[in-house]
Amino acid sequence: MKTKFGFKETAAYGFGAVGKDMVYALSASYVMYFYQDVLGLSATYVGLILLIARVFDAINDPFMGVVVAKTRSRFGRFRPWILAGTVLNALVLYALFKAPKTMSLTVYFPLVYILWGMTYTMMDIPYWSMIPAVTDNIKDRENLSVVGRTCAGVGNALITVGTVLAVASLGGGNEKLGFSRFALIVAIIFVISELVLFFCINEKPLNNQEKMETSSVSEMFKALFNNDQAMIVVITIVLINSALYITSNLLIYFFKYDLSGTSWQGNYTLFSSVGGLGQILGMMLVYPFLRKKLSNTQIFTLCLLMSISGYILLLLACFSGLAHNMIILCACGLLVFLANGMLTVLTTVFLANTVDYGQLKSGHREESVIFSMQTFVVKLASGLAVFLCGIGLDLIGLQGNSETTGEIIAQSTSTITGLRLLMTILPVIGLFVALIVFKKKFILDDQKSQEIADQLRSENEA
């Protein structure tokens, strides 16, 4: 089956990824800093709430996958939920960074953040579920995954690179005001991007066989948990994303309190720019180049080793008197983020292939249910990472300014040492475990995936 996505549809799909990942990156990377450093809540409390919210999503996300799979409307299965979830999530995002003065933050924060997770799930699951639903061609899936993940990387990079300077500019030195105004801008861009996707992509009506495949919720969940390869991919996604989110959440503390100085915002933006560019280059250029020479599983292993090496070099730089050398820091960051860009593409491709694998085992296709696990585990990784960061920040005794002016408070030597270790050692452990799990348990290499796709195509044509 040839992909149903032409240039217009592919561009709209990519634009949708830019908007939705701008929203996700703002929440995933700056909620801890905003509520702990700017508003003064305990880092452990913030981390605990984020972890609890992700546990709640353990129920919400797979359920949403089932709902999407069983949806029937004149707009299709996916687009209605993308539109509804986008509008609601944009409103909640603004509320998240517009903390009121008349309500206790310890009550307001968990309520709004859990609501943010629910509304984001409404649009994210159907967005990624489109990939295996529109084509059974392995190459087409890879191309669409590259487009989606590359554009998502662009959205993530825009937030990573621009947030600190934008907040300073929009707030005039008042970080609280700056964050609220910036969140409003991001929310508006988000809505526009998903409206473009909604009106540019038309879903083909389901045939009778596809309708039968979503008739039983219990069968769908049974097939999901019996899909051992999907579970392996899920575990690696958790470990890889936990490493990334630990880094992204602690980087701002590293530059503000370790490098410090009046130029910390500019240095943070420079490092983030290099990292964001590395992610995009990894998806758009390096992955397609390596794909001509290596299999997906070989590239995946190479990327994990690259990322581990980058963290180790960063740690060595910090403890060899080179922590303030931006060239060395950026070189280390480039290794990590270049690898991460390729890893995000590959995990999406692998997860899409597990849909075929699951269908071959059970006779049912569960795109929405399986991809709901991707949404859940990415958010779980974010929550787990921020929870560990919160505990770590309190344990090392980091003192946030808790003032809107962003005043820099001098930290002790032990606090700075602890910050450097948190930012590097924890990610290395997670990536090393991911490498072991992947090498020992994952079997869907290029040849096996193609064989399964060909077998299913033959059965459908028979």
N, C-alpha and C positions, 0 to 999 in steps of 0.2 A: 504494500500500500504506500503510495507516495504521500509525503507530508502535505497537509492541507494548508500550511502556512506559507503565503506568498511574502513579498517584500513588505507590503503595508502591514500585514498581520504580525510579521516578525518584528518590525520596528515598534509597533504598538505594544507587543509583549515585552520588548526590552525597555521601553519607556515606563511601563508599569512596574518593572523590577527596580528602576531607579527610584521612583517615588516611594515604594513600599520599604525599600531598604534604607532610605534616608530616615524614615520614621523608626525603623527597628534599631538602626545604629545609634540614634539619639537616645533612645530609651536604654539600650543595652550598655552603652559606654559611659553615659553621663548621669544616670539616676543616682548611683552611689555617691558620686562627687557632689551632685546638687543637694541631696538631702542630708549628707553627712558633713561635707566641708562648707557648703554655703548656708544651709539651714540649721545645722548643728545637732542632728539626730545621731545617736550612737551608730557607729559603723556596723557593729554586730547585729543591732536591731534591724537596720536596713537590709543587710545580707540575709537575715532570717526571714524577713517578709518576702524578699524576692524568691527565696527557696520554697517557702510555703505556697506562693503563687504558682510556681512551676509544678508542684505536687498537685495542686488543684487542676492544672492543665492536663495532668495525666488522665483525668476523667473527661475533661472538656474537649480535648483535641481529637481523640479517636471517635468520640460521639459525633463531633462535627464532621469527621470524615464519612461516617455512616449517613448522616443527614444529607451531605452533598451528593453522595452516590445514589441516594434514593430520590433526589429532587427531580421533578418533571415540570418544566415551564416552557413558555414560548420563547424564552431567552436562553434555554438550555439548562444544564446542570450547574455550570460554574459561574457564569457572569452575574446572575442575580446576587449570589453571596459575595462576590468580589465587590460589587457596588455598595451593597448594604454595609458590609464590614468596613469598607473604606471610610464612608461618611461618619459612622459611629466612632471608629478608631481615631479619626482626625480630631473629633471633638474631645475625646478622652485624653489624647496626647496633650492638647493645650491645657486641659484641666490639671494634668500631671505636673506640668511646669509652671502653673499659675496657682501655687499653694496659697490658700486664704489665710488671713490673719485672725479670723474669727473662729476658727475650728482647730482643735488639737491635731498636730501633725502625726502623732502616733496613731490616731484614728483615721485621719484623712488619707494618709499615704497607702496603707494596705487596701482600703476600699477602692481607691482610684486605680492602683496598680493592677489589682486582680481584674478589674473591669477592662483595663487596657489589654491585658492578655487575652481575655475572652473575645473582644472585638477584633483584635489582630488575627486571631485564629480563623474568624469567620471569612476573611478574605485571603489569607495566606495558603490555606489548604487547597481551595479550588484553583488558585493560581498555579501551583506546582503540579497539581493533579492533571493538568492539561497535557503535559508532555507525553506520557505513555498512551494517553487517550486519543491523540491525534495521529500517531504513526506507530507502526510496528517495525520500522526500519531502524536498525541499530545506529547507522551513520546519521540519519535524520535526528534521532534522539540526542546524539552527541552534539550536533550543531545547535539544536534548540537549547540544550543545557548550557552550551558555551555562551549563547546570546543572553539567556536569562541570568546566568551567574556573572557574566562580565558586566552587564548593566547593573546588576545588584551590587557588584563591586564598585561601580562608579558612584552609585548612591551612597554606599558606605564610605567611600573615600571623600565625597563632598562633605559629609558630616564630620569625619575624622579630621580633615584638613581645615575646615572652615569654622567649626563651632567656637573654639576658644577666642579667636579674633573677632568673630561676628558677635559673640556675647559681650565682649569688651566694648565694641563699637556701638551696638544697639542699646546697651545699658548705661553708656557713659561712665563706666567704672563700677556700676551697680550690677553685680552678677545675677542677682535674683530677677531684676527687671530685664536684663539682657536675655536670660534663658527663656522667660515667658514670651518675649517678642520673637525670639528666634524660633521657638516651638510653633508659634502661630504661622510663621512663614513656611515652615516645613510642612505643616498640616495642609495648607492651601495647595502647595506643590503636589502633595500626595493625592489629594482629591482630583486635581486636574489630570494627573498621569493615569489614574485608574479609569477616569471617564473616557479618555482616549482609547484605552484598551477595550472598554465595554462596547464602544460604538464601532470599533474597527475589526473585531474578531467575531465571526459568526460560527456557532456550533452546529455541527451536523446532527440531525435527529438520530436517536438511538435505534438500532435494529432490535428485533425481538429477542435475539440471543443475549445481547447486552442488558436488556431489561430483566431477563430472567436471572442474570448473574448477581443482581443486587436485591433479590427477593427476600433473603433471610439474613437478618442482622447477626444472629448467633453463628451462622455458617461463615460469615465474613470475618468475625473475630477469631473463630477457630482456625480459618485459613491463615490469618495474619500471624498468630502466635505459633503456627506450625511451619511458618516460612523461616527456616533457620538462617538463610542467607540475608534476609531483610533484617533479622535481629543482629547479625554480625555487622552489617553496615550501620545500623542504629548505634551500636556500641562504639564503633570507631568515630562516628559523628559527634557523639557526646564527648569523647576524649579529646578530639582535635579542636572542637569549638570551645571546650573548657579552657584549654591552653591559650587559645586566642583571646578569649574574654578576660582571662586573668591579666594578660598583658595589656589589653586595651583599657581596662579599668584602673590599672596601677600606673600606666605611663604618665598620666597627668600629674600624679603625686610625685613621680620620679623627677620630672622636669621642674615642677614647682618648688619642691623642697630639697632635692638633691643637687641638681644643677643650679636652681634658683637664679638670683640676679634679675635685673630689670629686663633681660632679653629672653626669659624663660618661655614666654608665650610664642615668640618668634621661633625659637629652637624646637618647641613642641610641634608647631605647625610645619616646620621644615621636615622633621622626622616623620610626621604623619603623612606629609605629601609624598615622601620617598616610599613609605609603606603602602599608601594607597596606589601609587603608580606601579609599585611592584606587583600588587594583587592584579591589577588590570592587565599589565604586561604578561603575567603568568597565564591568565585566561586567554588573552587574545593572540599572543605571539608565541610564547615559550611552549605552551601545551600543544598547539597545532604543529609546531616544529618537531617536538619530541614524539608526537603521535605518529609521524611518518617513519620513525626509526624503532620505537619501542611499543610494547603493549600497554594497555591501561594499568594493569596490575604492576608492571615494572615502573611506570611513571609514578604510581602511587607510593611505592616503596622508596623511590628516589626522593620524592618530595618530603616524606617523613624524615629521612636522614638529613636533608637540607635544612629543615626547620630546627631539628635538634642541634645541628652544628651551629646555626645562627644564635641560638640561645646560649650555648656554651661559650662561644666567642664573645658574646655580650657580657656574660658574667666575668670572663677573664679580663675584659677591657675595664670593667668597673673596679676590679681589685688589683690592677696593675698601673694605676695612675692615669688611665686614658679615658676615664668616664666623661670628661668634659670635651673630648675630641669629637666633634660632630661628624667628621668624615668617617671615623671608625664606627661610631654608633649607627650612622645611616647605612653603612655597609652591612653590619650585622642585621639591622632591621630589614634590609632588602632581601637577604636570604630567607628570613622568616616569612615575610609577607608574599614574596614571589612564590614560595612553596605553598602557602595557604591559598593563594588564588587558584592554583591548579587543583589543590585538594577539594575545594568547594565544587568545582566542575565534576571531578571524578566521583565524589560521593553521590551527586545527583544522578550521574550516568549509572552507577552501580545500583542505586535504589530503583531506578526505572527498570533495569534488567531483572531485578528481583520480582517485579510484577509478572513477567513472563514465567519465571521460575515457579512462582506460587500458583499460577494458572495451570501449569503442567502437572503440579502435584495434586491440586484440589479440583481443577475444572472450573474455577471461578477467577475473575479478574477483580482485584481490589485496589485500583489506583488511588482512590481518595483515602481509603483506610490506611494503606501503607505510607502514602505521602503525608498523612496526618501525623504519623510517627516522626517524620522528618521535622515537621513544625514543632512538635512537642519536644523532641530531644534537643533541638537547637536552643529552645527556650529553657529547657532543663539545664543544659550546659551553661547558659548565661546565668541562671539562678544559682547553680552550684558554684560557679566561678566567683560571683559577687559575694556569696555567703563566705567562701574561703577567704576572699579579699577582706571582707568586713572583720572577720575574726582575726586575721593576720594584722590588719591595721591597728586594732585595739591591743593586740598582744605586743606589738613592737612599740606601742606608746606614741603613735603619731598624733600630733595635736593640730586639728584643722582650725582655720581662722574663724569659722562660723560668723563671718561678717560679710555683708554684701560687697564691700570694697575689695575683697580678695587679698587682704594683707597677708604677707608671707611671714610665717612664724619659724624661727630657727629650730631645727630638730637636733636631737642628740646623735652622736656617732653610732650608737647601737641601733637607733631607729633607722638611720640611713642604711646601715649594713643589712638590717632585717628587710627593708624595702627592696634592696637589690636582690636578695635571696628569694623573696616571695615572687618577684617578677620573672625569675629565670628557672629556679629549681622545680617549682610546681609544674610549669608547662613541659619541661623536659621529661618528668616522670609520666605525665599523661600521654605524651607523644610516643614514648618508648613502649608503654603498655599497648597503645593502639597498633604499633608496628608488630608486636608479638601476636596479638589477637588476629590481625589481618593475615599474617603469613601462615598461621597455623590453621585457620578456619575458613577463609574465603575461597570458594571454588569457581566462581563465575568469571573466569578469564574471558578474553575475546572469543576464543574458539568455542567454549562452552555456551556463551551467551548467544552466539550466532546459530549454533546447532539447535538451541531451544526455540529461538525465533523462527527458524526454518520449519521446525516440526509443527509449531502452532499454526503457521501459515498454511502448511499442507493439510492440516486437519480442518481448517476453516474453509479451504477450497474444495474439500472432499464432499 
